[in-house]
Amino acid sequence: MGRLSSKSAIITGAARGIGAGIARRYAAEGCALALCDLNDEGLQTFASELRDQGTDVLALVADVTQRDSAQSFVDAAVAKFGQVNVLVNNAGIFFNAVFEDMGDDQWDRMLQVNVTGVSLMSQIVIRHWLAGSIPGAIVNLASISSVIAFTHSAAYGTSKAAVAGLTRHLALQYGPQGIRVNAMAPGIIHTDMLPNLEDMQRWAQERIPLRRPGTPDDVAALALFLASDDSRYITGTVIPVDGGWLLD
Ligand SMILES: NC(=O)c1ccc[n+]([C@@H]2O[C@H](COP(=O)([O-])OP(=O)(O)OC[C@H]3O[C@@H](n4cnc5c(N)ncnc54)[C@H](O)[C@@H]3O)[C@@H](O)[C@H]2O)c1
């Protein structure tokens, strides 16, 4: 029996990186999966891989910033699985921008994907849970940028601080209905999202107490805990998964 057997989870931005890592780990624990991404080709290739290993997977293109798209995706997941138990708000974007040169479009896009996307998906899934009196768990992707500042990272850091705030607000609001909301705050995780991956790897080996960057598997282990009943008395937290980076 897997730790998520008889459950189903929605994971956004699951075609690659951390989202794909979480999907693999949930699948190994018996979870049925509803995955979305903007990248249809990558998503369908990954979904076929999971299906070949025996996982029940729905994989659809959906844009978490668009209400109709997000709603259709959640409706399709509910139609396929009857109910959804876990929402992982993983879809996100990252770029650095010199603040005084930053364009309105850059700011808007960062907040749209990283904040509005999380809010929209959470609202749609929470409505499903409230309508069916279903206890659910939300796992958000914040970042250590939620708590410390990085040069040229005002937009990203602000977006991730908002995710941490939204996590606390929703946890407070919906705790009485049995809905738990937590966030993970990764440090450097080895994915294609990060530019200058080699520099970051070197930097991580010198500076991070555990002397390496993280992997999607490292984050997926925490995502499994936060989705499972093992974390049944934990809500509203933002948990670092950073190799000890925040200590320094
Ligand atoms: N990699 C890191 O070091 C790191 C650190 C801290 C936090 N995070 C957070 O973890 C999450 C995943 O990061 P990653 O490194 O795997 O990134 P990634 O770029 O490898 O994957 C993100 C996925 O999200 C998808 N996506 C983007 N916009 C979308 C939208 N509007 N609708 C649906 N899907 C969309 C992309 O197509 C992509 O497949 C992000 O929220 C990121 O901010 C990453």
The ligand as an SDF file (V2000), in Angstrom:
LIG
                    3D

 44 48  0  0  0  0  0  0  0  0999 V2000
   14.5140   25.3370   -9.3840 N   0  0  0  0  0  0  0  0  0  0  0  0
   14.7060   26.0100   -8.2600 C   0  0  0  0  0  0  0  0  0  0  0  0
   15.8510   26.2240   -7.8050 O   0  0  0  0  0  0  0  0  0  0  0  0
   13.5250   26.5390   -7.4820 C   0  0  0  0  0  0  0  0  0  0  0  0
   13.7770   27.1340   -6.2330 C   0  0  0  0  0  0  0  0  0  0  0  0
   12.7120   27.6230   -5.4940 C   0  0  0  0  0  0  0  0  0  0  0  0
   11.4090   27.5180   -5.9740 C   0  0  0  0  0  0  0  0  0  0  0  0
   11.2030   26.9310   -7.1860 N   0  0  0  0  0  0  0  0  0  0  0  0
    9.8060   26.8630   -7.6510 C   0  0  0  0  0  0  0  0  0  0  0  0
    9.4470   25.5290   -7.9790 O   0  0  0  0  0  0  0  0  0  0  0  0
    8.5070   25.5250   -9.0520 C   0  0  0  0  0  0  0  0  0  0  0  0
    8.9980   24.6180  -10.1660 C   0  0  0  0  0  0  0  0  0  0  0  0
   10.2810   25.0820  -10.5870 O   0  0  0  0  0  0  0  0  0  0  0  0
   11.1880   24.2790  -11.6290 P   0  0  0  0  0  0  0  0  0  0  0  0
   12.5980   24.6020  -11.3120 O   0  0  0  0  0  0  0  0  0  0  0  0
   10.7540   22.8670  -11.7240 O   0  0  0  0  0  0  0  0  0  0  0  0
   10.7860   25.0590  -12.9760 O   0  0  0  0  0  0  0  0  0  0  0  0
   10.6940   24.5710  -14.4980 P   0  0  0  0  0  0  0  0  0  0  0  0
   10.7980   25.7920  -15.3400 O   0  0  0  0  0  0  0  0  0  0  0  0
   11.6450   23.4530  -14.7610 O   0  0  0  0  0  0  0  0  0  0  0  0
    9.2000   23.9810  -14.5740 O   0  0  0  0  0  0  0  0  0  0  0  0
    8.0890   24.8250  -14.4540 C   0  0  0  0  0  0  0  0  0  0  0  0
    6.9730   24.2600  -15.3240 C   0  0  0  0  0  0  0  0  0  0  0  0
    5.8330   25.1190  -15.1600 O   0  0  0  0  0  0  0  0  0  0  0  0
    5.2310   25.2840  -16.4200 C   0  0  0  0  0  0  0  0  0  0  0  0
    4.4560   26.5220  -16.4630 N   0  0  0  0  0  0  0  0  0  0  0  0
    4.9250   27.7990  -16.5120 C   0  0  0  0  0  0  0  0  0  0  0  0
    3.9140   28.6710  -16.5830 N   0  0  0  0  0  0  0  0  0  0  0  0
    2.7620   27.9480  -16.5780 C   0  0  0  0  0  0  0  0  0  0  0  0
    1.3910   28.2820  -16.6450 C   0  0  0  0  0  0  0  0  0  0  0  0
    0.9900   29.5620  -16.7650 N   0  0  0  0  0  0  0  0  0  0  0  0
    0.4720   27.2840  -16.6100 N   0  0  0  0  0  0  0  0  0  0  0  0
    0.8610   25.9890  -16.5190 C   0  0  0  0  0  0  0  0  0  0  0  0
    2.1640   25.6050  -16.4720 N   0  0  0  0  0  0  0  0  0  0  0  0
    3.1030   26.5750  -16.5120 C   0  0  0  0  0  0  0  0  0  0  0  0
    6.3990   25.3070  -17.4010 C   0  0  0  0  0  0  0  0  0  0  0  0
    5.9870   25.0250  -18.7440 O   0  0  0  0  0  0  0  0  0  0  0  0
    7.3260   24.2500  -16.8140 C   0  0  0  0  0  0  0  0  0  0  0  0
    7.0930   22.9620  -17.3590 O   0  0  0  0  0  0  0  0  0  0  0  0
    8.3180   26.9930   -9.4520 C   0  0  0  0  0  0  0  0  0  0  0  0
    7.1750   27.5140   -8.8090 O   0  0  0  0  0  0  0  0  0  0  0  0
    9.5850   27.6480   -8.9280 C   0  0  0  0  0  0  0  0  0  0  0  0
    9.4160   29.0190   -8.6710 O   0  0  0  0  0  0  0  0  0  0  0  0
   12.2180   26.4420   -7.9500 C   0  0  0  0  0  0  0  0  0  0  0  0
  1  2  1  0
  2  3  2  0
  2  4  1  0
  4  5  1  0
  4 44  2  0
  5  6  2  0
  6  7  1  0
  7  8  2  0
  8  9  1  0
  8 44  1  0
  9 10  1  0
  9 42  1  0
 10 11  1  0
 11 12  1  0
 11 40  1  0
 12 13  1  0
 13 14  1  0
 14 15  2  0
 14 16  1  0
 14 17  1  0
 17 18  1  0
 18 19  2  0
 18 20  1  0
 18 21  1  0
 21 22  1  0
 22 23  1  0
 23 24  1  0
 23 38  1  0
 24 25  1  0
 25 26  1  0
 25 36  1  0
 26 27  1  0
 26 35  1  0
 27 28  2  0
 28 29  1  0
 29 30  1  0
 29 35  2  0
 30 31  1  0
 30 32  2  0
 32 33  1  0
 33 34  2  0
 34 35  1  0
 36 37  1  0
 36 38  1  0
 38 39  1  0
 40 41  1  0
 40 42  1  0
 42 43  1  0
M  CHG  2   8   1  16  -1
M  END
$$$$
